[in-house]
């Protein structure tokens, strides 16, 4: 990302309200990653369950087989998005801490 969303603000302009907003954003980012991981585990478990409990129905088995890579992709996407967003948030935090109190 070439132009981070907080680049328009100077570190001296950030006040306590803004620092608390950054903390809330950190927590929201973690919640989002956990939701991705929860969905990924649910998809993988659903796929394994479908494959295990319906071996005689091929369409149900194929649906279960499709859930496995979908769950893995969802987990990877969630972790990658978490890392990217966390780096952006950390850069804003570093800028606000180096500026110090105004």
C-alpha positions as CSV (number, residue, x, y, z in Angstrom):
1,X,0.0,0.0,0.0
2,X,1.6,3.2,-1.2
3,X,-0.5,5.7,0.8
4,X,-1.5,4.4,4.2
5,X,-4.8,5.8,5.5
6,X,-3.3,7.7,8.4
7,X,-0.5,9.3,6.3
8,X,-2.5,12.5,6.0
9,X,-2.2,13.2,9.7
10,X,1.0,14.3,11.4
11,X,2.0,12.5,14.5
12,X,1.6,15.7,16.5
13,X,-2.1,15.8,15.7
14,X,-2.8,12.4,17.2
15,X,-4.5,12.7,20.6
16,X,-5.6,10.1,23.2
17,X,-8.8,9.5,21.3
18,X,-6.8,8.6,18.2
19,X,-4.5,6.3,20.1
20,X,-7.5,4.5,21.6
21,X,-9.0,4.2,18.2
22,X,-5.8,2.5,17.0
23,X,-6.1,0.1,20.0
24,X,-9.7,-0.7,19.0
25,X,-8.6,-1.3,15.5
26,X,-5.9,-3.8,16.7
27,X,-8.5,-5.7,18.6
28,X,-10.9,-5.7,15.7
29,X,-8.1,-7.0,13.5
30,X,-7.5,-9.9,15.8
31,X,-11.2,-10.7,16.0
32,X,-11.4,-10.7,12.3
33,X,-8.5,-13.1,12.0
34,X,-10.0,-15.4,14.6
35,X,-13.3,-15.4,12.7
36,X,-11.5,-16.4,9.5
37,X,-9.7,-19.2,11.4
38,X,-13.0,-20.3,13.0
39,X,-14.6,-20.5,9.6
40,X,-11.6,-22.4,8.2
41,X,-11.8,-25.0,10.9
42,X,-15.5,-25.4,10.5
43,X,-15.2,-25.9,6.7
44,X,-12.4,-28.5,7.2
45,X,-14.4,-30.3,9.9
46,X,-17.6,-30.2,7.8
47,X,-15.7,-31.6,4.8
48,X,-14.2,-34.5,6.9
49,X,-17.5,-35.3,8.4
50,X,-19.3,-35.4,5.0
51,X,-16.6,-37.6,3.6
52,X,-16.7,-39.9,6.6
53,X,-20.4,-40.3,7.1
54,X,-21.6,-40.6,3.5
55,X,-19.2,-42.8,1.6
56,X,-22.0,-44.2,-0.6
57,X,-23.2,-40.9,-2.0
58,X,-20.6,-39.5,-4.4
59,X,-22.0,-36.0,-4.7
60,X,-22.0,-35.5,-0.9
61,X,-18.5,-36.9,-0.7
62,X,-17.3,-34.5,-3.5
63,X,-18.9,-31.6,-1.6
64,X,-16.9,-32.7,1.5
65,X,-13.8,-32.9,-0.6
66,X,-14.4,-29.4,-1.9
67,X,-14.7,-28.0,1.7
68,X,-11.1,-29.1,2.6
69,X,-9.2,-26.8,0.3
70,X,-11.8,-24.0,0.8
71,X,-11.2,-24.1,4.5
72,X,-7.4,-24.1,4.0
73,X,-7.7,-21.1,1.7
74,X,-9.9,-19.2,4.2
75,X,-7.4,-19.8,6.9
76,X,-4.5,-18.5,4.8
77,X,-6.4,-15.5,3.6
78,X,-7.3,-14.6,7.2
79,X,-3.7,-14.8,8.4
80,X,-2.4,-12.8,5.5
81,X,-5.0,-10.1,5.9
82,X,-4.1,-10.0,9.6
83,X,-0.4,-9.6,9.0
84,X,-0.9,-6.8,6.4
85,X,-3.3,-4.8,8.5
86,X,-1.2,-5.3,11.6
87,X,1.8,-3.9,9.8
88,X,-0.2,-0.8,8.8
89,X,-1.5,-0.3,12.3
90,X,2.0,-0.8,13.8
91,X,3.4,1.9,11.5
92,X,0.8,4.3,12.8
93,X,1.6,3.4,16.4
94,X,5.3,4.0,15.9
95,X,4.6,7.4,14.3
96,X,2.4,8.4,17.2
97,X,4.9,7.2,19.9
98,X,7.9,8.9,18.3
99,X,6.0,12.2,18.2
100,X,5.4,12.1,21.9
101,X,3.0,14.4,23.7
102,X,2.3,17.7,21.9
